[in-house]
């Protein structure tokens, strides 16, 4: 018997976690963190919906926190299998998990320091020691298009997903001795035509497809138009002698924005006197990892590497230390500050928002997805003031939202990736239930495709 169940990203965007059972062997695809409102994030500490000790193998599509962020908790609760991923994903996951553990420990310490009522303070979801221990469970690296025997009755093939460095879609070949089925997990799919990574590999024939639907309800703005708008935001802010704060995801988005800033300064589209601060230890480490994995790059980007570093530019500062980060707040104008997290629900960007949101001459430029309930989403939705570090900050800065930089495929790209090969069923995950997920369901159903929106922990027989 073959059973699939979704234990995260079911009728919501984050928390990717999928379980496939075949021949009484159990394989997990991703083990991510729920992100968004405080209520959403409380689900991270809840039971997984399965016994972690029963899992034989974990296959990881990529290193974003909502796909890998609960791995240390999985191990702490009993997982003793192996973790398979591409080499780039393994390296990036190390950076992401250590950063996540450090932030959780610091947030717990801050909550304890400000505790004046003697209430119990929630411990971190996991510690640095937990994260380091979890990294010991990674097995041999998997290459794109390589088929590996996972457990008896289950083989896997990793396909380039074009989302972030090392990201993969995963095809499972299932055989329970009575029947064979092919089940494809899209992971997160990249937006085609971007400058650094290759486009995603189109979906091969499969009986079942578990597909993301983050932007299943709309097309993205074109990349050239998005670049022009970002350059305009920077020029306008420079004219007002303000700072530009760009909340960025450390993986892929940061490197892509650095690449465009490099081009803008080189071509004179951005004022040459600006100072660019990459204020994210994780993003700095990720940029170094990028340089080690040319096997993931688009051919044109590989050609550019032969003529210099496309991430470097005059006036670029990498700030790893806390003191260096704090010193940026002394820069009165002319600074472009890239800091995480992209949804503003953690990391150093909150300090820069605290110092710049109230300034009319500054700008905040959002270049990525913001889940409901996050600080980024409240700012984007036009909140007149927001709470940052328990202080109410009036929003006077100019707010720009540029969605063409998204690392996720939009509706036309999702449909093109899926193609028109016959499928038994498409299972839609990773989307806002009333948005991308439902719209994609309607579009696919109108094309004669059988769809299902799995419920959390709902077992689905693969017959």
Secondary structure by P-SEA (a helix, b strand, c coil): cbbbbbccccccccbbbbbbbcccbbbbccbbbbbcccccccccccccccccccccbbbbcccccccccaaaaaaaacccbbbbbcaaaaaaaaaaaaaaaaaaaaaaaaaaaacccccccccccccaaaaaaaaccccccccccccccccccbbbbbcccccccbbbbbbbbbbcccbbbbbbbbccccccccccccccccccccccccccccccccccccaaaaaaaaaaaaaaaaaacbbbbbbccccaaaaaaaaaaaaaaaaccccccbbbbcccaaaaaaaaaaaaccccccaaaaaaaacccccccccbbbbccaaaaaacccccccbbbbbccccccccaaaaaaaaccccccbbbbbccccccccaaaaaaacccccccccbbbbcccbbbbbccccccccaaaaaaaaccccccbbbbcccccccaaaaaaaaaaaabbbbbbccccbbbbcc
